[in-house]
Amino acid sequence: MSASEPSPGPLTALDLRGGVRADRRTFIRLAAWSGAGLAVGHCGVRALWAQGPAQRPVYAMILVDYNRCTGCRTCETACAQFNHPVTVDGEELRGLGNPYLSNIRVHAFNPDADVPVVCVMCRDNPCVAACPVEPDAEGLRALYRDPELLTVRNDPSRCIACDACAEACRTQRVGAIIPNRETNRPERMCTLCGGDPQCVALCPYGALSYIKGGLDGRHYALPPERIAVELIARWYGPAQGGDVR
């Protein structure tokens, strides 16, 4: 970026992905400035796109404003409470959950930068495409997109615990999928809490937003390490951006 060109404004996950909130000029400048790759793909849930436009489910995602995130990890607690509630003597205790099981995870870096990572709802599904299980009669593999929310889900009765989906997410996108330590089956895929993401609702700093639509196939989906380099360079100077721990 030349010295005469103004620095890009606040950085969000949507800026990095090239979504509809960034105009074409901003999108091109960010793509060139960050050196990020651009992936264009197809949904992969073919049956969904055989429907008319009015019937198609709408893509949605959790948008992160990295300038507002303080690393408080409230999002992890909120997610765990909803998706992994504690059960005692067979009774489910809402409001309690282990943040370790959260589907959104905050990565901390030095110099200080906090990067929440959650499934970015890729339209080209590298995780689903990597699943080696043959599609069933409905065209779904063991890992598939939910027909209503388009979240990524796993069918444990068909999953062979091969780790292919997690490897695809880890090497091609953000590393949101984590294999279970005991079963090796994929976990930590965002559920969007049924359409009311609790991480968004309870974030005390407004760093998370629930965005519907606007995903036109232009993705960045950078891993947290790449985002940390970008943030640290902006906040602490270019010399620090390459020294991320």
C-alpha positions in Angstrom: 0.0 0.0 0.0 1.5 3.4 -1.0 2.0 6.1 1.6 -0.5 8.3 -0.2 -3.3 5.8 0.0 -5.5 6.0 3.1 -5.4 3.1 5.5 -8.5 0.9 5.4 -11.0 1.5 8.2 -12.1 -0.8 11.0 -11.5 -4.5 10.3 -14.2 -7.1 10.5 -14.6 -10.6 9.4 -17.0 -9.4 6.6 -14.3 -7.1 5.3 -11.9 -10.1 5.2 -14.5 -12.2 3.4 -15.4 -9.6 0.8 -19.1 -9.5 1.7 -21.8 -7.0 0.7 -21.0 -4.4 3.3 -17.7 -3.6 1.6 -18.1 -1.7 -1.7 -16.1 -2.9 -4.7 -13.3 -0.4 -4.3 -12.8 -1.3 -0.6 -13.0 -5.0 -1.5 -10.3 -4.7 -4.1 -8.1 -2.6 -1.9 -8.4 -5.0 1.1 -7.7 -8.0 -1.2 -4.5 -6.4 -2.5 -3.5 -4.9 0.8 -3.8 -8.0 2.9 -2.5 -10.4 0.3 -5.4 -12.7 1.1 -6.5 -15.3 -1.4 -10.0 -15.4 -2.9 -12.0 -18.5 -3.2 -15.1 -18.8 -5.3 -17.2 -21.9 -5.0 -20.6 -23.4 -5.2 -22.9 -24.4 -2.3 -22.6 -28.1 -2.7 -26.1 -28.7 -1.4 -27.5 -29.1 -4.8 -31.0 -30.0 -3.8 -31.4 -26.6 -2.1 -30.6 -24.7 -5.2 -33.1 -26.7 -7.3 -35.7 -24.8 -5.4 -37.1 -21.4 -6.5 -35.4 -18.2 -5.1 -38.2 -17.6 -2.7 -37.9 -21.1 -1.2 -34.1 -21.2 -0.8 -32.7 -20.9 2.7 -30.8 -17.7 3.4 -27.1 -17.9 4.2 -26.2 -16.5 7.6 -23.1 -16.1 9.6 -21.5 -14.6 12.8 -19.7 -11.3 11.9 -16.8 -10.4 14.1 -15.7 -6.8 14.7 -12.1 -7.3 15.8 -11.8 -3.6 16.9 -14.5 -4.2 19.5 -13.4 -7.6 20.8 -11.7 -7.4 24.2 -11.1 -11.2 24.6 -13.5 -11.4 27.5 -14.7 -14.8 26.3 -18.3 -14.2 27.2 -19.2 -15.6 23.8 -17.6 -19.0 24.7 -19.7 -19.2 27.9 -22.9 -18.2 26.1 -22.3 -20.7 23.4 -21.5 -23.5 25.8 -24.6 -22.7 27.9 -26.9 -23.1 25.0 -25.3 -25.9 23.0 -23.7 -27.9 25.8 -25.8 -27.4 28.9 -24.7 -29.1 32.1 -26.8 -32.2 33.2 -26.9 -33.3 36.8 -28.7 -36.4 37.8 -30.5 -36.4 34.5 -31.7 -32.8 34.9 -30.5 -30.3 32.3 -29.4 -27.1 34.0 -29.8 -24.2 31.6 -27.3 -21.3 32.3 -24.4 -23.6 33.0 -21.9 -24.9 30.4 -18.2 -25.6 30.0 -16.6 -22.9 27.8 -14.1 -25.5 26.6 -16.9 -27.1 24.6 -17.9 -23.8 22.9 -18.3 -23.7 19.1 -16.8 -20.2 19.1 -13.2 -19.9 20.4 -11.2 -16.8 21.2 -7.5 -17.1 20.2 -5.1 -14.8 22.1 -1.9 -13.6 20.5 1.2 -11.6 21.5 1.4 -8.6 21.0 -2.1 -8.4 22.4 -4.8 -9.3 19.8 -7.9 -11.4 20.4 -9.4 -13.3 17.4 -12.7 -15.1 17.8 -13.0 -18.1 15.5 -16.3 -19.6 14.5 -17.6 -21.5 11.4 -17.7 -19.1 8.5 -20.5 -21.0 6.7 -18.5 -21.4 3.5 -20.7 -21.7 0.4 -18.2 -24.1 -1.3 -18.1 -26.5 1.7 -14.5 -27.7 1.7 -15.3 -29.7 4.9 -18.4 -31.4 3.3 -16.5 -32.0 0.1 -13.7 -33.8 2.0 -16.1 -36.2 3.6 -15.4 -39.6 2.0 -18.8 -41.2 3.0 -20.9 -41.8 -0.1 -24.0 -39.6 -0.3 -27.3 -41.1 0.7 -30.6 -41.1 -1.2 -31.0 -37.4 -0.4 -27.5 -36.6 -1.6 -26.1 -36.0 1.9 -22.7 -37.2 3.2 -22.0 -37.9 6.8 -21.1 -34.2 7.0 -23.8 -32.1 5.5 -25.6 -28.7 5.4 -28.7 -28.3 7.5 -31.6 -27.7 5.0 -33.0 -24.8 7.1 -30.1 -22.8 8.5 -27.4 -24.2 6.2 -25.2 -24.9 9.2 -22.7 -27.8 9.0 -23.9 -30.9 10.8 -22.6 -34.4 11.3 -24.5 -37.7 11.2 -22.7 -39.8 13.9 -24.4 -43.0 12.6 -22.6 -42.6 9.3 -19.4 -40.8 10.3 -16.3 -42.9 10.0 -14.2 -40.5 12.2 -11.6 -40.1 9.5 -10.7 -36.4 10.4 -10.9 -35.4 6.7 -13.4 -32.6 7.3 -11.4 -31.1 10.2 -8.2 -31.3 8.1 -10.0 -29.5 5.2 -11.2 -26.8 7.5 -7.8 -26.5 9.2 -5.8 -26.2 6.0 -8.2 -24.4 3.7 -10.3 -22.1 6.1 -10.4 -21.2 9.7 -10.0 -24.4 11.6 -13.4 -24.3 13.2 -14.0 -28.1 13.2 -12.3 -29.9 16.1 -12.4 -33.7 16.3 -13.7 -35.2 19.6 -10.7 -36.5 21.6 -12.5 -39.8 22.3 -14.5 -40.5 19.1 -12.5 -38.4 16.6 -15.8 -37.3 15.2 -16.1 -33.6 14.2 -17.4 -31.1 16.6 -17.5 -27.3 17.2 -19.5 -26.5 14.1 -21.7 -23.4 14.7 -25.4 -24.2 15.1 -26.4 -20.5 15.0 -28.4 -21.5 18.1 -31.4 -22.3 16.0 -31.4 -18.8 14.5 -30.8 -16.8 17.6 -27.0 -16.9 18.3 -26.4 -16.5 22.0 -22.8 -15.3 21.5 -24.2 -12.3 19.6 -27.0 -11.7 22.1 -24.7 -11.7 25.1 -21.5 -10.1 23.8 -21.1 -7.1 26.1 -19.1 -5.0 23.6 -21.2 -5.5 20.5 -18.3 -7.3 18.8 -20.5 -9.9 17.2 -23.4 -9.6 14.8 -25.7 -12.0 13.1 -25.7 -11.3 9.4 -28.2 -12.9 7.0 -27.7 -13.1 3.3 -25.1 -11.2 1.3 -22.7 -14.1 0.9 -22.1 -14.2 -2.9 -19.3 -16.8 -3.0 -16.4 -14.4 -2.4 -14.6 -15.7 0.7 -11.5 -14.9 2.6 -12.1 -17.1 5.6 -8.6 -16.4 7.0 -7.3 -18.5 9.8 -6.8 -16.7 13.2 -3.0 -16.4 12.7 -3.4 -14.5 9.5 -6.0 -12.2 11.1 -3.7 -11.6 14.1 -0.9 -10.5 11.8 -3.3 -8.0 10.1 -4.5 -6.7 13.4 -1.1 -6.4 15.1 0.3 -4.6 12.1 -2.5 -2.1 12.2 -2.4 -1.5 16.0 1.3 -1.9 16.8 2.9 -1.1 13.5 4.0 -3.2 10.5 7.2 -4.3 12.2 5.2 -6.1 14.8 2.8 -7.8 12.4 5.2 -10.4 11.3 6.1 -11.5 14.9 3.0 -13.2 16.1 3.0 -15.8 18.9 
